[in-house]
Amino acid sequence: MTFMKILLPLLVLLTTGCAHSIHQVYVSAQDARSAGQGQWVTADAMDFVVLGFQTNTSYVEQAYKELESKCPGRLAQVSTEHLTSFKLLSYEQKVVLKGLCVKS
């Protein structure tokens, strides 16, 4: 009985933990023509991976298309963040795109 009192909480702690990380942030070249102009737009998409099997392999393209659809003009100063949340036997990848929408 004492063994179960120790094992059960330890098992719960090991199986419910998670971690989050930002892998990389990329910022495109700054355009002097667009400085101080336009409006910031944001788009994101994610992929859930279980035991190495991806559920959405085109999540980056989806986020970029969404970002383009939010901007009727020209996108400038685009930044990309790649984030991961690790869970038990799975993880979630997320990409966040931000760009300055400048009217052409």
C-alpha positions in Angstrom: 0.0 0.0 0.0 2.8 2.4 0.8 4.4 1.6 -2.5 1.2 2.7 -4.3 1.1 5.9 -2.4 4.5 6.8 -3.7 4.1 5.4 -7.2 0.8 7.0 -8.1 1.8 10.7 -7.5 5.1 10.1 -9.2 3.3 8.6 -12.2 0.9 11.5 -12.4 3.7 14.0 -12.3 5.6 12.2 -15.1 2.6 11.9 -17.4 1.1 15.4 -17.0 4.1 17.5 -17.5 4.6 19.7 -20.6 7.1 22.2 -21.9 6.9 25.1 -24.3 9.7 26.6 -26.4 10.3 29.2 -29.1 12.6 27.7 -31.7 13.3 30.6 -33.9 12.2 34.1 -34.8 12.9 35.5 -38.2 12.5 39.1 -39.2 12.7 40.1 -42.9 14.6 43.1 -44.1 13.3 46.5 -43.0 12.0 48.6 -45.8 12.6 52.3 -45.4 9.6 53.1 -47.7 7.2 51.4 -45.3 8.5 52.8 -42.0 5.7 54.4 -40.0 3.1 53.5 -42.6 0.5 50.7 -42.8 -1.2 48.4 -40.4 0.1 45.3 -38.7 -1.7 42.0 -39.6 -1.2 38.6 -37.9 -1.9 35.0 -38.9 -1.1 31.7 -37.3 -1.6 28.0 -37.9 -0.7 24.8 -36.1 0.1 21.1 -36.5 -0.5 18.4 -33.8 2.0 15.5 -33.9 1.2 12.2 -32.1 3.9 9.6 -31.9 5.6 11.2 -34.9 2.5 11.3 -37.1 1.7 14.8 -38.3 -2.0 15.9 -38.7 -1.3 19.0 -40.9 1.8 19.2 -43.0 1.0 22.4 -44.7 0.3 24.6 -41.7 3.1 27.2 -42.6 1.6 27.7 -46.1 -1.9 28.1 -44.6 -0.6 30.8 -42.2 1.1 32.6 -45.1 -2.0 32.5 -47.3 -4.1 33.8 -44.4 -1.6 36.7 -43.9 -1.7 37.5 -47.6 -5.5 37.5 -47.5 -5.6 40.0 -44.7 -3.5 42.5 -46.7 -5.0 44.1 -49.8 -1.7 45.9 -50.4 1.9 44.9 -50.0 3.4 43.0 -47.0 6.6 44.3 -45.5 8.7 43.6 -42.4 7.3 40.1 -42.0 8.3 38.2 -38.9 8.0 34.5 -38.3 7.9 32.7 -34.9 8.1 28.9 -34.6 6.8 27.6 -31.3 6.4 24.1 -29.9 4.4 22.8 -26.9 5.5 19.3 -25.8 3.0 16.9 -24.1 3.0 13.2 -23.3 3.9 11.3 -26.5 2.8 14.3 -28.6 3.6 17.9 -29.4 2.0 20.9 -31.1 3.9 23.1 -33.6 2.7 26.6 -34.2 3.8 29.3 -36.5 2.9 32.9 -36.0 3.4 35.4 -38.9 3.2 39.2 -38.5 3.6 41.7 -41.3 3.1 45.3 -42.0 0.4 45.8 -44.6 1.2 48.9 -46.7 -1.3 50.2 -49.2 0.1 50.2 -52.7 
